């Protein structure tokens, strides 16, 4: 009877050890899933922020191009109406050439 009891106790201990190991493994997997979920969420947040910044940068660049175009148009118009500027001289050569 003692041999049977020892075998039963050993089997119970092995069963409990396997159960504990399985629970620990499941816990580790759950922690990794949580970490992956957090990283995924942070990645999406950063991507959205980057997309917003990219859109802002593109809008700022477009505004700068418009301003540059307006500045060029104003310079050209000023050169057209300025009585002191010769007609045959290109706009690019007019700046500072007559000093």
Secondary structure, DSSP 8 states (H G I E B T S, - for coil): -HHHHHHHHHHHHHHHHHHHHHHHHHHHHHHHHHHHHHHHHHHHHHHHHHHHHHHHHHHHHHHHHHHHHHHHHHHHHHHHH-TTS-TTS-HHHHTTTT-
